[in-house]
Each structure stands twice: as C-alpha cells, then as structure tokens.
Amino acid sequence: MLAELFEAAGLPAGVFNVVTCGRDKVKAVAAAMINDPRVARISFTGSTAVGREVALASATQFKRVVLELGGKNPVVVLDDADVDYAVNVAFFSAFLHQGQICMSADKIIVRAISTKVLSKSSSPRFQCSSRSSHQTQWRL
C-alpha cells in the first residue's frame, strides 16, 4: 500500500518498493537485494540482530543503508488532540506484546500538562519529567 501511495503521488513505478518476508527467508531476500547492483539503498526496519547483518553486508557492497532498529518511541500528544483517543493509543502502544516490539512507546510527550490526560490514565505508575515550561514527558 505504501509503494502504491508513492506511485499515485507521481513517483515512477519501481523506484520505491516494499519487500516483506517471513523470518525463514530474511537472509536470502536481504542477500538478493544487497547484492543486486540495481538497488542503490536499503532501508530496514526490524531487530537489532538482523539490522547488524544488513549493515555489514551493505558495507561490503558500499551500499547506502538506513536502519530503524528495535527501539522505543514517544507518543506525541498535540494541543488539539482527542484526549480519549490519545490515552488509548498510548497505552495500546506501550503494552502491545508486553512492550517487546520495535514500535513500543515508553514515553508520552504533551505540549502542556493536561489534567485530562492524567485523569484518563489508570496506570499505577507514571514518572513525570518536565523538559520545559511548555513540554512535559511521562515515562510508562
């Protein structure tokens, strides 16, 4: 779907491709892409272990690589956000798969302290750290 959106926006077909595969085929698919001279850049999202292998293999081909590896991400709540939705998304993201996925959120960043956000949370533990007078961050 993502590649189709880029094509609909005017990017020529085949310039941007999305390749997915099961874990059992990762090495073969990655090797085929990395060793193909028509592929100028590799962008990989996944585990640190596989990302390390992709980086090493790409380096031997002097191929550019962009890696998004198993990290934790913030949920940003803007001033005009639907608070109920924002709280639900934050908790879902933080606790989906027990936080053991690359898109797991471990902090919530809001523009200003919102009593609505705090009152909607049923978490027994929030750690609050103020970044500035306009931004507050909570760790789950």
Secondary structure, 3 states (H helix, E strand, C coil): CHHHHHHHCCCCCCCCCCCCCCHHHHHHHHHHHHHCCCCCEEEEEECHHHHHHHHHHHHHCCCEEEEEECCCEEEEECCCCCHHHHHHHHHHHHHHHHHCCCCCEEEEEECCCCHHHHHHCCCCCCEEEECCCCCEEEEC
